[in-house]
Amino acid sequence: MAKRTFASAAVLFILLTAQSLTVRADDGCDVLKEKVRTNVYASATEVSTDNPARGIDPTRRAGAVGSTLSGTQNCINTAEATTGAFSEALADLGMPVSWTGSPMNPGDYCLSHDLRQCFPSQHPFSPSLPPDHVAFIYDAWTGVRKGVTSQMPLGTAAGVSQFTPESLDATLAASLKAYVDGPLYSSYLATTPR
């Protein structure tokens, strides 16, 4: 009888621990989504005060509303969270994208678990985007992907990211600055919404 009680208690403990980890992982995915959306939007809309012709300076953002969560966060669905948030940010900017899938069934997020296998394309049911918008999408995605993958200690194939909200925000801002604030950025200024 004692073995049965111990086994039941052990199973209950494992289930409660798994549920707790899942809840914390969902919180981490929410933080990841928030930081991706905020940084992509800032990259598309904020112009550097040092040299407006060179583009954005995400380190001088006016203070986006941040998450109330702090400490180390985990997201076990990093590819889905990252690509979904990237899609949402671009849709808000009038640049809808889709992810790997059939042309008649474009995905709102990448179906691959490996972030390295995810690439956005113009949404097939939307009008063609001008070349400068397409260049921005490509550069911004490269910045986001590089920033997020740097927060994946087990590698991109594992699909798990681990970060603090502050480290993720700083990493995304720096990575987007490195890829978006480059030679192609001067062409974005003419048509990117402000």
PLY file of the C-alpha trace (Angstrom):
ply
format ascii 1.0
element vertex 194
property float x
property float y
property float z
element edge 193
property int vertex1
property int vertex2
end_header
0.00 0.00 0.00
2.85 2.39 0.84
4.41 1.77 -2.59
1.13 2.61 -4.31
0.74 5.86 -2.32
4.35 6.83 -3.06
3.89 6.07 -6.78
0.67 8.12 -6.89
2.37 11.02 -5.14
5.33 10.82 -7.54
3.04 10.85 -10.59
1.09 13.79 -9.17
4.33 15.69 -8.52
5.55 15.05 -12.08
2.24 16.21 -13.57
2.19 19.38 -11.48
5.83 20.12 -12.33
5.17 19.62 -16.05
2.12 21.89 -15.88
4.16 24.53 -14.05
6.93 24.37 -16.66
4.38 24.63 -19.47
2.78 27.70 -17.91
6.20 29.33 -17.48
7.13 28.36 -21.06
3.93 29.97 -22.34
4.80 33.12 -20.40
8.26 33.06 -22.00
6.72 32.69 -25.46
4.47 35.69 -24.75
7.52 37.75 -23.75
9.35 36.58 -26.89
6.41 37.60 -29.09
6.17 41.00 -27.41
9.89 41.72 -27.86
9.91 40.63 -31.51
6.85 42.76 -32.36
8.19 45.80 -30.51
11.65 45.63 -32.06
10.45 44.98 -35.62
8.01 47.87 -35.37
10.73 50.14 -33.96
13.08 49.13 -36.79
10.50 50.07 -39.38
9.30 53.32 -37.87
11.98 55.02 -35.81
14.62 57.12 -37.50
18.01 57.71 -35.94
18.39 61.21 -34.52
22.14 61.07 -35.16
21.82 60.65 -38.90
18.26 60.35 -40.27
19.53 59.33 -43.71
21.18 56.21 -42.20
18.04 54.82 -40.62
17.00 53.71 -37.19
18.71 53.62 -33.85
16.79 51.06 -31.78
18.91 51.83 -28.72
17.20 55.25 -28.53
13.63 53.98 -28.53
11.16 56.10 -26.62
10.39 53.27 -24.24
8.11 50.54 -25.45
5.73 49.04 -22.96
7.56 46.08 -21.50
6.56 42.82 -19.96
5.84 42.66 -16.25
7.74 39.37 -16.12
11.37 39.35 -15.12
14.06 36.77 -14.57
14.92 33.91 -16.89
12.16 32.99 -19.32
11.81 29.86 -21.47
9.88 29.41 -24.68
9.51 25.86 -25.94
7.84 26.93 -29.22
10.40 29.50 -30.31
9.93 29.18 -34.08
6.14 29.53 -33.86
6.31 32.45 -31.42
9.01 34.31 -33.34
7.54 33.90 -36.81
3.99 34.62 -35.64
5.08 37.85 -33.94
7.14 38.85 -36.99
4.07 38.32 -39.20
1.87 40.37 -36.87
4.30 43.28 -36.78
4.65 43.35 -40.56
0.89 43.03 -41.11
0.40 46.08 -38.87
2.89 47.90 -41.11
1.07 46.92 -44.30
3.59 44.26 -45.33
1.81 40.91 -44.89
3.97 37.80 -45.15
3.37 34.08 -45.04
5.56 31.13 -44.17
6.36 27.77 -45.66
3.19 26.15 -46.86
1.20 25.71 -50.02
0.31 28.89 -51.93
-3.38 28.20 -51.28
-2.81 27.69 -47.55
-0.19 30.22 -46.42
0.84 29.93 -42.80
0.60 32.70 -40.23
3.72 31.24 -38.63
6.44 28.82 -39.66
5.49 25.17 -39.24
9.10 24.06 -38.79
10.36 23.56 -35.26
13.84 24.73 -36.39
14.08 28.52 -36.71
16.87 28.18 -39.31
14.33 26.57 -41.66
11.87 29.47 -41.53
11.74 32.08 -44.29
9.00 34.65 -44.92
7.60 35.38 -48.35
5.07 37.84 -49.67
1.56 36.79 -48.79
0.06 35.27 -51.96
-3.35 36.94 -51.49
-1.93 40.46 -51.03
-0.77 42.92 -53.67
2.91 42.76 -54.56
5.12 44.80 -52.29
7.61 47.33 -53.62
11.25 46.19 -53.73
12.26 48.35 -50.75
9.61 46.67 -48.58
10.78 43.24 -49.70
14.36 44.23 -48.83
13.23 45.46 -45.41
11.41 42.17 -44.75
14.48 40.14 -45.68
16.87 42.28 -43.61
14.53 42.50 -40.61
13.96 38.73 -40.63
17.71 38.11 -40.74
18.14 40.42 -37.74
15.30 38.81 -35.79
16.41 35.26 -36.58
20.03 35.96 -35.60
18.94 37.72 -32.40
16.58 34.97 -31.30
18.88 32.09 -32.21
21.56 33.62 -30.01
19.15 32.98 -27.11
18.79 29.25 -27.90
21.41 27.43 -25.77
20.47 23.98 -27.10
20.60 25.04 -30.76
17.83 25.97 -33.16
16.68 22.39 -33.81
15.68 22.02 -30.14
13.20 24.88 -30.53
13.79 26.17 -26.98
14.91 29.70 -26.15
16.05 30.91 -22.77
16.47 34.60 -21.97
15.67 37.47 -19.67
13.31 40.09 -21.13
16.10 42.66 -20.91
18.71 40.49 -22.65
16.31 39.53 -25.43
15.26 43.15 -25.99
18.89 44.34 -26.16
19.92 41.46 -28.43
17.05 42.02 -30.86
17.66 45.78 -30.96
21.37 45.29 -31.67
20.78 42.55 -34.25
18.13 44.54 -36.09
20.40 47.58 -36.06
23.21 45.49 -37.58
21.03 44.11 -40.40
18.46 46.83 -41.05
20.65 49.88 -40.56
22.84 48.93 -43.48
23.43 50.00 -47.08
19.91 49.13 -48.23
18.22 51.15 -45.52
18.38 54.46 -47.37
15.84 53.08 -49.87
13.44 52.14 -47.04
13.06 55.77 -45.96
11.03 56.79 -48.99
8.13 54.42 -48.46
8.29 52.90 -45.00
5.30 54.05 -42.90
6.13 56.42 -40.06
0 1
1 2
2 3
3 4
4 5
5 6
6 7
7 8
8 9
9 10
10 11
11 12
12 13
13 14
14 15
15 16
16 17
17 18
18 19
19 20
20 21
21 22
22 23
23 24
24 25
25 26
26 27
27 28
28 29
29 30
30 31
31 32
32 33
33 34
34 35
35 36
36 37
37 38
38 39
39 40
40 41
41 42
42 43
43 44
44 45
45 46
46 47
47 48
48 49
49 50
50 51
51 52
52 53
53 54
54 55
55 56
56 57
57 58
58 59
59 60
60 61
61 62
62 63
63 64
64 65
65 66
66 67
67 68
68 69
69 70
70 71
71 72
72 73
73 74
74 75
75 76
76 77
77 78
78 79
79 80
80 81
81 82
82 83
83 84
84 85
85 86
86 87
87 88
88 89
89 90
90 91
91 92
92 93
93 94
94 95
95 96
96 97
97 98
98 99
99 100
100 101
101 102
102 103
103 104
104 105
105 106
106 107
107 108
108 109
109 110
110 111
111 112
112 113
113 114
114 115
115 116
116 117
117 118
118 119
119 120
120 121
121 122
122 123
123 124
124 125
125 126
126 127
127 128
128 129
129 130
130 131
131 132
132 133
133 134
134 135
135 136
136 137
137 138
138 139
139 140
140 141
141 142
142 143
143 144
144 145
145 146
146 147
147 148
148 149
149 150
150 151
151 152
152 153
153 154
154 155
155 156
156 157
157 158
158 159
159 160
160 161
161 162
162 163
163 164
164 165
165 166
166 167
167 168
168 169
169 170
170 171
171 172
172 173
173 174
174 175
175 176
176 177
177 178
178 179
179 180
180 181
181 182
182 183
183 184
184 185
185 186
186 187
187 188
188 189
189 190
190 191
191 192
192 193
